[in-house]
Amino acid sequence: MGRRSRLNRDKRKGHAIWSQTQLLSLLKNPSQFTPEQRSRFALHLVKVSRRHRIRLPSEVREIMCRTCNTLLRYGENATIRFRNGHKIQTCHSCTSVRRIPYRQHSQKVKA
């Protein structure tokens, strides 16, 4: 691989990371955009990440359905429950269930 193609690849990846951060900042403003717009931003974020082989941020992985790539809005198109040390997310558009383990923080008492 030549030097020029490596530089172009690094520049392209840098642009992809920049656009990923911009889309993430748009997703974090729920009052400014409609739910349809936010769903579109999330879909673009997934497409950019897949096209350029960049990992999705952890915040996005928790608010998106893995199966149908819709933005999960709890109470509208998704439900969330906590049972037996798991956070259970159910998407109503594709009826997929995702179980995420969590650990309850125990308080340590010093004697």
Backbone as a ProteinNet text record, in pm:
[ID]
protein_1_A
[PRIMARY]
MGRRSRLNRDKRKGHAIWSQTQLLSLLKNPSQFTPEQRSRFALHLVKVSRRHRIRLPSEVREIMCRTCNTLLRYGENATIRFRNGHKIQTCHSCTSVRRIPYRQHSQKVKA
[TERTIARY]
84.9	0	89.5	58.7	137.2	104.6	192.1	175.9	51	24.5	-88.6	-221.8	-237.5	-364.1	-380.7	-270.4	-279	-321.6	-269.8	-309.4	-457.2	-501.5	-643.1	-731.6	-688.8	-767.1	-775.9	-665.8	-666.9	-754.8	-750.1	-833	-980.8	-1013.6	-1152.2	-1204.2	-1119.5	-1159.8	-1176.5	-1091.2	-1105.4	-1235.6	-1273.3	-1401.3	-1517.9	-1505.9	-1612.5	-1627.9	-1517.7	-1524.2	-1584.4	-1548.8	-1605.7	-1756.9	-1802.8	-1946.4	-2018.4	-1950.7	-2009.4	-2031.3	-1935.5	-1951.7	-2060.1	-2070.3	-2174.2	-2313.4	-2329.8	-2459.4	-2493.4	-2392.9	-2415.8	-2459.4	-2401.8	-2443.6	-2586.7	-2626.9	-2765.3	-2861.7	-2818.7	-2903.6	-2925.3	-2831.4	-2839.7	-2933.6	-2991	-3084.9	-3226.4	-3295.4	-3428.7	-3534.2	-3520.1	-3623.5	-3612.7	-3497.5	-3475.5	-3525.6	-3531.4	-3568.1	-3686.7	-3759	-3871.9	-3819.3	-3901.5	-3857.2	-3820.4	-3887.6	-3855	-3716.3	-3685.5	-3552.9	-3444.8	-3469.5	-3370.7	-3350.6	-3457.2	-3443.9	-3359.8	-3378.3	-3299.5	-3151.8	-3124.3	-2986	-2921.8	-2996.3	-2943.3	-2913.5	-3001.6	-2979	-2855	-2836.6	-2716.8	-2591.1	-2601	-2487.1	-2445.5	-2541.7	-2511.3	-2450.3	-2504.7	-2452.8	-2309.1	-2280.4	-2144	-2047	-2090.1	-2003	-1974.8	-2074.2	-2053.3	-1969.2	-1994.2	-1922.4	-1773.2	-1738.8	-1598.6	-1538.4	-1613.2	-1566.8	-1520.8	-1608.1	-1583	-1686	-1642	-1734.5	-1834.3	-1956.3	-2057.2	-2025.6	-2052.6	-2034.6	-2130.2	-2092.6	-2172.7	-2309.1	-2319.6	-2449.2	-2548	-2498.8	-2585.7	-2626.9	-2537.6	-2569.9	-2683.5	-2697.3	-2803.5	-2937.5	-2939.8	-3067	-3115	-3047.9	-3089.5	-3116.5	-3211.7	-3240.5	-3136.6	-3080.7	-2980.1	-3040.1	-3165.1	-3227	-3277.5	-3356.5	-3419.3	-3361.3	-3262.3	-3192.7	-3285.3	-3390.3	-3475.3	-3428.4	-3455.7	-3421	-3524.9	-3480.8	-3572.7	-3616.2	-3746.8	-3805.8	-3892.3	-3843.9	-3911.7	-4049.1	-4148.5	-4285.5	-4360.8	-4290.6	-4355.3	-4338.9	-4214.4	-4191.9	-4103	-4079.8	-3995.9	-4032.3	-4003.3	-4020.9	-3888.4	-3874.1	-3752.6	-3795	-3731.6	-3759.7	-3626.8	-3628.3	-3510.7	-3549.1	-3482.3	-3510.6	-3383.2	-3365.5	-3257.9	-3121.3	-3089.3	-2958.4	-2944.7	-3055.4	-3051.6	-3143.8	-3100.3	-3185.5	-3240.8	-3372.6	-3436.4	-3505.5	-3457.1	-3514.3	-3595.8	-3718.5	-3802.9	-3841.7	-3810.3	-3846.8	-3984.8	-4079.3	-4213.8	-4227.5	-4135.4	-4148	-4103.6	-4005	-3960.8	-3971.4	-4018.2	-4037.8	-3909.8	-3795.7	-3672.4	-3648.9	-3586.1	-3559.8	-3409.1	-3359.1	-3215.5	-3196.4	-3111.5	-3082.7	-2941.2	-2929.8	-2800.5	-2774.6	-2667.9	-2641.9	-2595.6	-2634.3	-2587.2	-2560.5	-2479.3	-2442.6	-2490.1	-2561.3	-2604.5	-2485.1	-2468.1	-2356.9	-2392	-2313.1	-2336.6	-2256.1	-2314.4	-2245.8	-2160.4	-2035.6	-1943.6	-1940.4	-1956.7	-1957.8	-1825.4	-1755.7	-1630	-1658.6	-1602.2	-1624.4	-1507.7
-116.8	0	123.1	214.4	335	435.4	533.6	635.5	719.7	749.6	835.5	769.8	641.8	575.3	563.5	548.1	542.8	677.9	787.5	920.7	946.3	903.5	920.6	840.3	719.6	636.1	701.4	756.6	823.3	948.4	1022.9	1142.2	1104.8	999.3	953.9	906.8	835.4	787	904.1	1004.8	1123.6	1197.3	1207.6	1270.6	1188.5	1057.2	971	986.7	996.1	1015	1151.4	1252.7	1384.7	1383.3	1320.4	1315.6	1231.2	1129.3	1047.9	1131	1214	1298.1	1404.2	1457.5	1556.1	1494.5	1375.2	1307.9	1270.5	1233.1	1200.7	1323.5	1438.6	1560.9	1599.2	1571.3	1596.6	1501.8	1378.6	1280.9	1315	1384.7	1415	1531.1	1596.7	1707.6	1662.8	1594.7	1543.2	1651.1	1762.8	1866	1950.1	1951.2	2037.3	1974.4	1839.5	1770.6	1678.4	1648.2	1556.7	1413.1	1320.7	1180.4	1120.6	1162.6	1112.2	1159.2	1284.2	1336.8	1264.7	1242.8	1173.8	1029.4	964.2	829	830.4	931.7	944	968	1052.4	1075.9	946.4	867.7	741.7	644.2	640.1	551.8	593.3	723.8	773.5	741.1	751.1	720.3	574.5	485.4	343.2	318.3	382.6	362.9	412.1	528.6	582.3	490.7	442.1	356.5	224.7	168.5	42.6	61.9	169.2	193.1	211.6	279	309.4	222.2	121.1	23.9	91.6	176.7	246.6	197.4	171.7	125.3	233.8	190.3	284.2	323	446.4	484.5	406.1	387.6	306.5	368.1	502.3	566.3	528.4	517.2	485.9	339.3	252.7	110.5	81.1	161.8	137.3	193.7	293	354.2	312.9	217.7	170.2	21.2	-20.8	-163.6	-224	-336.5	-401.6	-465.8	-506.1	-580.2	-488.1	-387.9	-303.7	-162.6	-130	-0.4	118.4	99.3	212.2	271.5	397.5	465.9	428.6	374.9	329.9	447.7	470.2	572.4	498.6	491.2	412.4	470.4	384.3	425.4	446.8	468.8	489.5	367	329.8	214.6	109.6	122.1	25	23	-89.8	-100.2	-141.2	-109.6	-144.3	-198.9	-309.6	-370.8	-408.7	-418.6	-461.2	-585.6	-697.1	-822.6	-903.7	-957.5	-1052.9	-1006.9	-882.6	-831.3	-803.3	-796.8	-767.4	-650.2	-570.6	-466.8	-524.9	-537.1	-602.9	-497.6	-481.8	-386.6	-463.5	-419.1	-481.6	-376.2	-402	-313	-356.1	-261.1	-295.4	-301.9	-244.1	-247.3	-381.3	-446.5	-577.1	-686.7	-654.1	-745.5	-818.5	-754.7	-816.4	-781	-872.9	-855.2	-857.3	-763.2	-755.8	-751.6	-839.5	-845.5	-796.1	-693	-632.7	-652.1	-720.6	-738.8	-609.7	-591.4	-477.7	-525.2	-453.4	-488.5	-377.5	-415.9	-317	-283.3	-155.3	-111.5	-132.5	-214.6	-237.4	-136.1	-89.4	8.4	-64.9	-28.5	-89.6	-4.2	-68.3	2.5	-26.1	80.8	64.6	65.1	-31.7	-40.6	15.7
0	0	0	-88.1	-99.1	9.3	19.2	122.3	98.4	-28.9	-61.9	-22.1	-49.6	-15.8	135.5	208.3	353.9	410.6	352.8	397.3	367.6	249.8	215.7	309.9	345.2	436.2	573.3	622.4	751.9	749.5	639.3	627.2	623	548	537.4	672.6	746.1	878	975.4	963.7	1047.5	1021.5	893.3	858.8	913	908.4	958.8	1109.6	1180.8	1326.1	1359.1	1281.2	1302.7	1281.7	1172.2	1145.8	1250.8	1302.7	1408.3	1534.7	1571.1	1690	1668.3	1544.7	1516.1	1526.7	1471.7	1479.4	1623.3	1700.3	1841	1918.7	1888.7	1957.9	1919.5	1795.2	1754.8	1824.9	1848	1916.6	2062.9	2123.1	2266.1	2297.5	2196.6	2217.6	2182.8	2274.5	2238.6	2224.3	2294.7	2287.6	2160.6	2097.8	1982	1851.4	1845.9	1722.6	1746.3	1640	1649.6	1660.6	1709.5	1717.9	1581.7	1475.5	1341.9	1298.1	1327.9	1293.8	1373.1	1501.7	1584.1	1536.9	1491.4	1437	1310.4	1228.3	1105.6	1139	1239.9	1281.9	1329.1	1405.3	1456.8	1343.6	1243.4	1129.6	1051.8	1032.2	964	1044.7	1176	1262.2	1247.1	1240.8	1223.3	1085.6	982.3	847.2	832.5	890.2	883.4	957.9	1073.2	1152.9	1082.3	1019.7	947.7	822.7	749.9	624.8	649.4	759.5	786.5	895.7	938.6	1039	1167.7	1219.5	1345.6	1445.5	1568.1	1669.6	1706.7	1734.9	1782.9	1926.5	1966	2105.9	2195	2320.6	2411.2	2438.6	2434.5	2456.6	2346.9	2224.6	2112.2	2115.4	2157.4	2161.8	2258.1	2362.6	2459.7	2417	2330.2	2293.2	2154.7	2091	1960.2	1963.2	1883.1	1868.9	1775	1814	1730.6	1607.1	1615.9	1507	1396.3	1432.8	1330.7	1323	1404.8	1404.8	1428.2	1507.3	1542.6	1674.5	1692.3	1815.3	1920.8	2034.5	2137.6	2223.3	2227.5	2312.8	2413.5	2536.1	2638.8	2667.5	2664.6	2685.1	2555	2444.3	2315.1	2225.2	2196.9	2110.3	2175.8	2305.7	2376	2523.8	2587	2731.7	2792.9	2920	2992.8	3128.7	3168	3297.3	3361.5	3493.2	3568.1	3645.2	3616	3684.2	3700.2	3817.2	3846.3	3795.7	3817.7	3778.3	3629.9	3555.8	3413.5	3381.6	3287.4	3230.1	3100.8	3090.9	2978.2	2892.5	2767.4	2673.7	2570.5	2545.3	2444.9	2342.5	2217	2107.7	2058	2047.9	2004	1852.3	1779.2	1633.7	1575.2	1637.2	1585.6	1691.3	1809.5	1924.5	1964.3	1946.9	1993.1	2139.6	2212.2	2354.2	2372.7	2448.9	2477	2627.1	2676.6	2819.4	2844.3	2925.1	2955.6	3103.9	3141.9	3284.4	3349.5	3472.7	3550	3691.6	3759.4	3895.9	3987.1	4090.1	4186.9	4274.3	4299.1	4381.7	4528.7	4593.5	4735.5	4815.3	4922.2	5006.3	5107.1	5110.3	5206.4	5332	5443.8	5571.3	5640.3	5675	5746.5	5895.5	5964	6108.6	6184.8
[MASK]
+++++++++++++++++++++++++++++++++++++++++++++++++++++++++++++++++++++++++++++++++++++++++++++++++++++++++++++++

